[in-house]
Amino acid sequence: MTARASRQVGALAFFALLCFAPSQAALLQGCVRVPAKAPSGAGGGSVAGTAGGGGAGGALDAGGNAGSAQEGGAAGESPDAPVPTSPVIDCNAEPERCALCSGNYTSIPLNLTAAIRGGWQYNPGGPYVDLPVSGYPCAAFLYDGDVQPKPDDNHWVAAPNGESIGFSMLSSMLESGYRKAQFRYFRTLVFIPSTVAVDSFQVAAQGVDDSLHIVLYNSKHPDGVSPTDAGPSDPTVGACAGNGASTWDFKSYILPGEVNVVLIVHADMSPTISSLQSVEITLNGAAIPLFDCSR
């Protein structure tokens, strides 16, 4: 990674408008404007477009759709543009959409007979964080507490690819020896009926640059669990990994009969690219069908 730092200056000028990788199977369309972050003074973009997005408070746009995140922004856009908010959908009228698309999963029973999940959603988090130690590959995740999305945050928007995330953009980080981190957050809400026996619940990530951390939330683990026995891990952080591809199996921690939240924390700590190209989830070896939040 550090060997690429010398190419950053030219790349920043050429890729000033670089956005997420194009969606190939996104269920959710549109964009949301989010304040740009310039953690190191390098050229970072804003997230530009129309409002939308379901947050932990259950907010979606007026049509019940989440927006689609794109980093990079258009030239001339203000990095201080206000973050739009959206009205909360009627969870009594649309419990499935509310539970799988907006995040109101804790109090909404679902009468479904097959597993299903909402498409991947994205939250930009807060400003970059100075780390007291080198953060790669996993130590950085001990220091993102102040920038994590809060429970009432309604700035969750659709990831570029609802099935597999598809995030890739020019990093705004300068070389720091992994002592600075920009955290971004991705989540999918998964319902598994109580009648389904879970033999495996795999989370497979590819194209990671620089690192990711996985946390699972359900009623058994309301504060989240990130186990060390599910796959690559750090004893003080839990399930995490650096560059490349990794797989975890959360079969011992997933809870049938309710919505489970799979949260991916992504850390960008060095030039030149920031990416989380693919995170795929399978239940007992099969892909979980997506709920169409854009209907």
URZIKA-V875062 format. One record per pair of residues at least 6 apart in sequence whose C-alpha atoms are under 7 Angstrom apart, sorted by sequence separation. I is the first residue (numbers start at 0). J is the second residue. If there is no record, write none. Layout:
i = {I & I}
j = {J & J}
This chain:
i = {37 & 52 & 53 & 59 & 97 & 98 & 158 & 159 & 216 & 227 & 232 & 233 & 253 & 267 & 280 & 281 & 36 & 52 & 90 & 159 & 216 & 227 & 231 & 232 & 280 & 35 & 51 & 52 & 215 & 216 & 230 & 231 & 232 & 35 & 51 & 88 & 98 & 130 & 214 & 215 & 229 & 231 & 35 & 214 & 215 & 227 & 34 & 35 & 214 & 226 & 227 & 33 & 52 & 53 & 213 & 225 & 226 & 32 & 33 & 51 & 52 & 94 & 225 & 32 & 33 & 51 & 52 & 95 & 31 & 32 & 51 & 31 & 32 & 50 & 230 & 30 & 31 & 32 & 99 & 100 & 230 & 30 & 31 & 32 & 99 & 229 & 230 & 29 & 30 & 31 & 229 & 29 & 30 & 31 & 126 & 229 & 125 & 46 & 47 & 124 & 125 & 46 & 124 & 46 & 124 & 45 & 46 & 47 & 60 & 61 & 63 & 213 & 44 & 45 & 46 & 47 & 59 & 60 & 212 & 213 & 15 & 44 & 45 & 58 & 59 & 212 & 16 & 43 & 44 & 58 & 59 & 211 & 212 & 58 & 59 & 211 & 57 & 58 & 210 & 211 & 11 & 57 & 210 & 122 & 209 & 210 & 45 & 50 & 122 & 209 & 51 & 121 & 122 & 207 & 208 & 31 & 120 & 121 & 207 & 30 & 31 & 120 & 121 & 207 & 27 & 29 & 30 & 31 & 120 & 121 & 206 & 207 & 217 & 27 & 28 & 29 & 30 & 119 & 120 & 205 & 206 & 27 & 28 & 30 & 119 & 205 & 27 & 57 & 204 & 205 & 139 & 204 & 217 & 59 & 119 & 135 & 203 & 204 & 217 & 35 & 58 & 118 & 119 & 133 & 134 & 203 & 216 & 217 & 34 & 35 & 57 & 118 & 133 & 134 & 202 & 203 & 216 & 34 & 57 & 119 & 133 & 201 & 202 & 215 & 216 & 34 & 55 & 56 & 57 & 132 & 201 & 202 & 215 & 34 & 53 & 54 & 55 & 56 & 131 & 201 & 214 & 215 & 34 & 53 & 54 & 55 & 130 & 200 & 201 & 214 & 33 & 53 & 129 & 130 & 199 & 200 & 213 & 214 & 19 & 32 & 129 & 200 & 213 & 18 & 19 & 128 & 129 & 199 & 212 & 213 & 18 & 127 & 128 & 198 & 211 & 212 & 18 & 68 & 127 & 128 & 197 & 211 & 212 & 17 & 127 & 211 & 16 & 126 & 127 & 210 & 211 & 15 & 16 & 210 & 16 & 209 & 210 & 124 & 209 & 124 & 208 & 209 & 123 & 124 & 195 & 122 & 123 & 122 & 193 & 121 & 122 & 192 & 193 & 121 & 191 & 192 & 208 & 209 & 120 & 121 & 191 & 192 & 208 & 119 & 120 & 191 & 208 & 119 & 120 & 190 & 191 & 207 & 208 & 119 & 190 & 206 & 207 & 84 & 118 & 189 & 190 & 206 & 207 & 117 & 188 & 189 & 205 & 206 & 116 & 117 & 188 & 189 & 205 & 206 & 116 & 117 & 188 & 205 & 116 & 137 & 187 & 188 & 204 & 205 & 115 & 116 & 136 & 186 & 187 & 204 & 115 & 186 & 187 & 203 & 204 & 114 & 115 & 186 & 202 & 203 & 114 & 185 & 186 & 202 & 203 & 113 & 114 & 185 & 202 & 113 & 184 & 185 & 201 & 202 & 112 & 184 & 201 & 111 & 183 & 184 & 200 & 201 & 182 & 183 & 200 & 182 & 183 & 199 & 200 & 182 & 199 & 181 & 182 & 198 & 199 & 180 & 181 & 197 & 180 & 181 & 38 & 68 & 180 & 38 & 67 & 68 & 99 & 179 & 36 & 66 & 67 & 68 & 65 & 66 & 67 & 68 & 177 & 26 & 65 & 67 & 177 & 56 & 175 & 55 & 56 & 58 & 141 & 174 & 55 & 56 & 57 & 137 & 140 & 172 & 173 & 174 & 55 & 56 & 172 & 173 & 54 & 55 & 172 & 54 & 137 & 53 & 54 & 170 & 52 & 53 & 54 & 170 & 52 & 53 & 137 & 169 & 170 & 52 & 53 & 137 & 169 & 170 & 52 & 136 & 168 & 169 & 51 & 52 & 136 & 168 & 167 & 168 & 167 & 166 & 167 & 166 & 167 & 165 & 166 & 165 & 164 & 165 & 164 & 163 & 164 & 163 & 163 & 43 & 42 & 27 & 41 & 41 & 39 & 38 & 39 & 25 & 27 & 37 & 38 & 39 & 25 & 26 & 24 & 25 & 22 & 23 & 24 & 25 & 21 & 22 & 24 & 20 & 19 & 22 & 20 & 20 & 19 & 20 & 19 & 19 & 18 & 17 & 17 & 104 & 14 & 4 & 116 & 118 & 115 & 116 & 117 & 1 & 114 & 115 & 116 & 117 & 115 & 116 & 115 & 117 & 100 & 96 & 64 & 64 & 7 & 7 & 26 & 27 & 4 & 26 & 27 & 3 & 4 & 26 & 3 & 0 & 0}
j = {43 & 58 & 59 & 65 & 103 & 104 & 164 & 165 & 222 & 233 & 238 & 239 & 259 & 273 & 286 & 287 & 43 & 59 & 97 & 166 & 223 & 234 & 238 & 239 & 287 & 43 & 59 & 60 & 223 & 224 & 238 & 239 & 240 & 44 & 60 & 97 & 107 & 139 & 223 & 224 & 238 & 240 & 45 & 224 & 225 & 237 & 45 & 46 & 225 & 237 & 238 & 45 & 64 & 65 & 225 & 237 & 238 & 45 & 46 & 64 & 65 & 107 & 238 & 46 & 47 & 65 & 66 & 109 & 46 & 47 & 66 & 47 & 48 & 66 & 246 & 47 & 48 & 49 & 116 & 117 & 247 & 48 & 49 & 50 & 117 & 247 & 248 & 48 & 49 & 50 & 248 & 49 & 50 & 51 & 146 & 249 & 146 & 68 & 69 & 146 & 147 & 69 & 147 & 70 & 148 & 70 & 71 & 72 & 85 & 86 & 88 & 238 & 70 & 71 & 72 & 73 & 85 & 86 & 238 & 239 & 42 & 71 & 72 & 85 & 86 & 239 & 44 & 71 & 72 & 86 & 87 & 239 & 240 & 87 & 88 & 240 & 87 & 88 & 240 & 241 & 42 & 88 & 241 & 154 & 241 & 242 & 78 & 83 & 155 & 242 & 85 & 155 & 156 & 241 & 242 & 66 & 155 & 156 & 242 & 66 & 67 & 156 & 157 & 243 & 64 & 66 & 67 & 68 & 157 & 158 & 243 & 244 & 254 & 65 & 66 & 67 & 68 & 157 & 158 & 243 & 244 & 66 & 67 & 69 & 158 & 244 & 67 & 97 & 244 & 245 & 180 & 245 & 258 & 101 & 161 & 177 & 245 & 246 & 259 & 78 & 101 & 161 & 162 & 176 & 177 & 246 & 259 & 260 & 78 & 79 & 101 & 162 & 177 & 178 & 246 & 247 & 260 & 79 & 102 & 164 & 178 & 246 & 247 & 260 & 261 & 80 & 101 & 102 & 103 & 178 & 247 & 248 & 261 & 81 & 100 & 101 & 102 & 103 & 178 & 248 & 261 & 262 & 82 & 101 & 102 & 103 & 178 & 248 & 249 & 262 & 82 & 102 & 178 & 179 & 248 & 249 & 262 & 263 & 69 & 82 & 179 & 250 & 263 & 69 & 70 & 179 & 180 & 250 & 263 & 264 & 70 & 179 & 180 & 250 & 263 & 264 & 71 & 121 & 180 & 181 & 250 & 264 & 265 & 71 & 181 & 265 & 71 & 181 & 182 & 265 & 266 & 71 & 72 & 266 & 73 & 266 & 267 & 182 & 267 & 183 & 267 & 268 & 183 & 184 & 255 & 183 & 184 & 184 & 255 & 184 & 185 & 255 & 256 & 185 & 255 & 256 & 272 & 273 & 185 & 186 & 256 & 257 & 273 & 185 & 186 & 257 & 274 & 186 & 187 & 257 & 258 & 274 & 275 & 187 & 258 & 274 & 275 & 153 & 187 & 258 & 259 & 275 & 276 & 187 & 258 & 259 & 275 & 276 & 187 & 188 & 259 & 260 & 276 & 277 & 188 & 189 & 260 & 277 & 189 & 210 & 260 & 261 & 277 & 278 & 189 & 190 & 210 & 260 & 261 & 278 & 190 & 261 & 262 & 278 & 279 & 190 & 191 & 262 & 278 & 279 & 191 & 262 & 263 & 279 & 280 & 191 & 192 & 263 & 280 & 192 & 263 & 264 & 280 & 281 & 192 & 264 & 281 & 192 & 264 & 265 & 281 & 282 & 264 & 265 & 282 & 265 & 266 & 282 & 283 & 266 & 283 & 266 & 267 & 283 & 284 & 266 & 267 & 283 & 267 & 268 & 126 & 156 & 268 & 127 & 156 & 157 & 188 & 268 & 126 & 156 & 157 & 158 & 156 & 157 & 158 & 159 & 268 & 118 & 157 & 159 & 269 & 150 & 269 & 150 & 151 & 153 & 236 & 269 & 151 & 152 & 153 & 233 & 236 & 268 & 269 & 270 & 152 & 153 & 269 & 270 & 152 & 153 & 270 & 153 & 236 & 153 & 154 & 270 & 153 & 154 & 155 & 271 & 154 & 155 & 239 & 271 & 272 & 155 & 156 & 240 & 272 & 273 & 156 & 240 & 272 & 273 & 156 & 157 & 241 & 273 & 273 & 274 & 274 & 274 & 275 & 275 & 276 & 275 & 276 & 276 & 276 & 277 & 277 & 277 & 278 & 278 & 279 & 171 & 171 & 157 & 171 & 172 & 171 & 171 & 172 & 159 & 161 & 171 & 172 & 173 & 160 & 161 & 160 & 161 & 159 & 160 & 161 & 162 & 159 & 160 & 162 & 159 & 159 & 165 & 165 & 166 & 166 & 167 & 167 & 168 & 168 & 168 & 169 & 258 & 169 & 174 & 287 & 289 & 287 & 288 & 289 & 174 & 287 & 288 & 289 & 290 & 289 & 290 & 290 & 292 & 292 & 292 & 292 & 293 & 270 & 271 & 291 & 292 & 270 & 292 & 293 & 270 & 271 & 293 & 271 & 269 & 270}
